[in-house]
Amino acid sequence: MTRRVDGPGPADGVPGRGVIGAAAGMALGFAGWFGGFGAFLVVAALGALGWFAGHLVDRGTGLRVFLDSLVGRRP
């Protein structure tokens, strides 16, 4: 499935992955600059958890279904 982009802006009004990556990079940079390496690690870990949760929501998969698929159980 492809999206048609008519203008220079993001497709369907949704920011692209580059914009999201840049925002995450800036957040990590500010955390590292003002809070030190420990704050950098905390922000990176919470960002990874947020990405994971968003990925599950986008796929329509619940956490229990995902964990069951990891261990090989079938619903």
C-alpha positions in Angstrom: 0.0 0.0 0.0 1.5 3.3 -1.0 0.5 6.8 0.1 0.2 9.6 -2.3 2.0 12.8 -1.3 0.8 16.0 -3.0 3.0 18.5 -1.3 6.3 18.8 0.5 4.7 18.1 3.9 4.2 14.8 5.7 1.8 12.2 4.1 -1.7 12.2 5.6 -0.6 14.8 8.2 1.6 12.3 10.0 5.2 13.2 10.7 7.7 10.8 9.1 10.2 8.6 10.9 12.9 11.2 10.3 11.1 13.8 12.2 10.4 11.4 15.1 14.0 10.2 15.1 15.2 13.8 15.2 12.9 14.6 18.1 14.1 11.5 20.0 17.7 12.5 19.3 17.2 16.0 20.6 15.5 14.7 23.7 18.4 12.4 24.4 20.9 15.2 23.7 19.2 17.5 26.1 19.0 14.8 28.8 22.7 14.0 28.3 23.7 17.7 28.4 21.7 18.8 31.4 21.4 15.6 33.4 24.5 13.6 32.6 24.9 10.1 31.4 22.5 8.6 33.9 19.7 10.8 32.6 20.6 9.9 29.1 20.2 6.2 29.8 16.9 6.7 31.6 15.5 8.8 28.6 16.8 6.2 26.2 15.2 3.3 28.1 11.9 5.0 28.4 12.0 6.0 24.8 12.6 2.3 23.8 9.7 1.2 26.0 7.5 3.9 24.4 8.5 2.8 20.9 7.7 -0.8 21.8 4.3 0.0 23.2 3.5 2.1 20.1 4.6 -0.7 17.9 2.2 -3.1 19.6 -0.6 -0.6 19.3 0.1 0.0 15.6 0.0 -3.8 15.0 -3.2 -4.2 17.1 -1.4 -6.8 19.3 -2.0 -6.9 23.0 0.9 -7.4 25.4 -0.3 -10.8 26.5 -0.7 -12.1 22.9 2.9 -10.8 22.1 4.4 -12.5 25.2 2.5 -15.7 24.4 3.9 -15.7 20.9 7.5 -15.4 22.3 7.2 -18.5 24.4 5.3 -20.5 21.7 1.9 -20.6 23.3 -1.2 -20.4 21.1 -4.4 -18.7 22.2 
